[in-house]
Amino acid sequence: MEHTEDDFLKRARQKAITLIEGGHTQQAALLILAIRNVTRLSSIGTNHPHKYEPKQEDL
């Protein structure tokens, strides 16, 4: 199953919320920084969402 960048970002944001609710603020902060970097870098390229398969350990 292919995932778009938007799918990955939605799942990552939800994971960050779950981490914060569980008291894991440091891990959530790192994930939020990663989300910001991906969002910023993707806006530099084309307007097409990139297709890729996120690995299970990414989430």
C-alpha positions as CSV (number, residue, x, y, z in Angstrom):
1,M,0.0,0.0,0.0
2,E,1.4,3.4,-1.0
3,H,1.2,6.4,1.3
4,T,1.4,10.0,0.4
5,E,3.4,12.5,2.3
6,D,0.2,14.0,3.8
7,D,-0.8,10.5,5.1
8,F,2.6,10.2,6.8
9,L,2.4,13.7,8.3
10,K,-1.1,13.1,9.7
11,R,0.0,9.9,11.4
12,A,3.2,11.5,12.7
13,R,1.2,14.4,14.2
14,Q,-1.2,12.0,15.9
15,K,1.8,10.1,17.3
16,A,3.2,13.3,18.7
17,I,-0.1,14.1,20.4
18,T,-0.2,10.5,21.9
19,L,3.4,11.0,23.2
20,I,2.5,14.3,24.8
21,E,-0.6,12.9,26.4
22,G,1.5,10.0,27.7
23,G,4.1,12.4,29.3
24,H,6.8,11.7,26.8
25,T,7.5,15.3,25.9
26,Q,11.1,15.0,24.8
27,Q,10.2,12.3,22.2
28,A,7.2,14.4,21.1
29,A,9.4,17.4,20.7
30,L,11.8,15.5,18.5
31,L,9.0,14.2,16.4
32,I,7.5,17.7,16.0
33,L,10.9,19.0,14.8
34,A,11.1,16.1,12.3
35,I,7.5,16.9,11.1
36,R,8.5,20.6,10.6
37,N,11.6,19.7,8.7
38,V,9.7,17.3,6.3
39,T,7.0,20.0,5.8
40,R,9.6,22.7,5.1
41,L,11.7,20.5,2.8
42,S,8.7,19.2,0.8
43,S,7.5,22.8,0.2
44,I,10.8,23.5,-1.6
45,G,10.2,20.8,-4.2
46,T,7.4,20.1,-6.5
47,N,3.7,20.4,-5.7
48,H,3.1,16.7,-6.1
49,P,3.0,14.6,-2.9
50,H,5.8,12.1,-2.9
51,K,4.9,8.4,-2.8
52,Y,6.8,6.2,-0.4
53,E,6.4,3.4,2.1
54,P,7.1,4.6,5.7
55,K,8.8,1.9,7.7
56,Q,7.0,0.6,10.8
57,E,9.8,1.9,13.0
58,D,9.3,5.4,11.7
59,L,6.0,5.6,13.7
